Amino acid sequence: MKSDVEISQETVMEPITKIAEKIGIAEDQIEQYGQYKAKINFDPTTEKANGKLILVTSINPTAAGEGKTTVTVGLGDAFNELHKKVVLALREPSLGPVMGMKGGATGGGYAQVVPMDDINLHFTGDFDALTEANNTLAALIDNHIQHGNQLNIDPRQITWKRVMDVNDRELRQVVIGLGGRTSGVPRQDGFDITVASELMAILCLATSLPDLKQRISRMLIGYTYDRQPVTVADLHVQGALTLLLKDAIKPNLVQTIEHTPAFIHGGPFANIAHGCNSILATQAALHFGDYAITEAGFGSDLGAEKFMDIVTPRLKQSPDCVVVVATVRALKLNGGADKHELNTENLEALKKGVVNLKRHVEGMQQYGKPVVVAINKFATDTEDELTYLQNYVTNDLKVTGTIINSWAEGGKGAVDLAKDVIEACERPAEFHELYNDDDSIEDKMAKIVTQIYGGDGIEFSNKAKTALKRIKKLGYDQLPVCMAKTQYSFTDDAKQLGAPENFKIHVSDLQLKLGAGFIVALTGKILTMPGLPTHPAALDMDIDEQGRITGLF
């Protein structure tokens, strides 16, 4: 079997102008980045969205991922096979995981968005712009302190960190300002990965350039010596930061191998942020397509919950159908199988592991919208395993379960799933919110833990209790909660697989993200700056004299 990058490189792409024309994007709305990429000038206040919205999520993944984007792309191509007007809305890949272990975010096999190598490597520069804007703010904060500190900022209470789009554990904790009086005020600092920056969340939640600027002005950067909050507006630099993001806010248009239009824009991680592509990209997909297919990061306990509770109120449209991706191999792992033996048939482990899928399905059903299970087929799955899993979904979970093979067959491998999703979208269903804005922070988190994770409640560290009191005193307790948690388990312990019971989520800290408009709850040992694995993917990558890339998955 050819590698993903080899398949991508052999694809005969259509000019991006033709892709845009296919779905009714006017010529003056397109800003081309070469022949096959473009940014779109889209104003949702003047364009009405009429499409059906389909959200793709998954069970808890293995470390290698379970092909959720492959299913999303294959489903879009299958809609094309059925002659439906469909547009995808996906996240952009982060270079950290691309060079590390997780890989890119462009699908795989014959269900990919292209040009795959460009998308995974800088793309149109959105992440670079976010990194520069984030670090410009960090420099402006330290410069303000260096030149008199008129705002009385306490250097020990600066909450704004620098970022890099690299997995670099060495930068989690650093000391800056060394070298004497002309080199700044020494203080402890640290780096996050770019996708963890609040600016990334803001880019993905903003609905216009003015909204982006307003959100940036609200961002909390620290506190004064007398514990008063300091925002970007106090520094008067929201205009400069918005200027750096004037192009990054525009959704990027590309295509799949089968020429399905795809907006790829924004990329917050779901384990440390809200995990969904930009609202602007989703709104554009809803406007230009009769069906818009988007995905949320990692499992439904992370990305999908945040899509429902954080994105949906701002998007002002809830999903018409939720697709939960499941794989035999991930369920076997959740059932106790050895991670090195997932390619070997193991019905016993599969039968134990399906409780993980059950909890994900039931969690999504709480929002009131139809749920469909997509069983993503791997070459090592046996017929007995696939048959058992499909029967379990149909007979025990009482939802539609469809086997999909888009990795090998492209859109043709997902036609049955597309038909099931189309049928589900037509069912009358009312959206149910998990919690209300006026619920307490503790109640919001408790509802997420008990109704989505299946746990018993929350335990706060002393640091988190102090942060909770401060948030309430400042009057920001009406904001939604963004849980920062491991993607591998319903608990905050990555080793607790399956569907654990009788557990509590341990909150180590609470962080105010006033520009994004939510409170981040850090749980367990979650890290906002990942590290590289023993064998980073970068070790296998190369480029030859003709510029041909190898080893990029």
Disulfide bonds with the S-S distance in Angstrom:
none
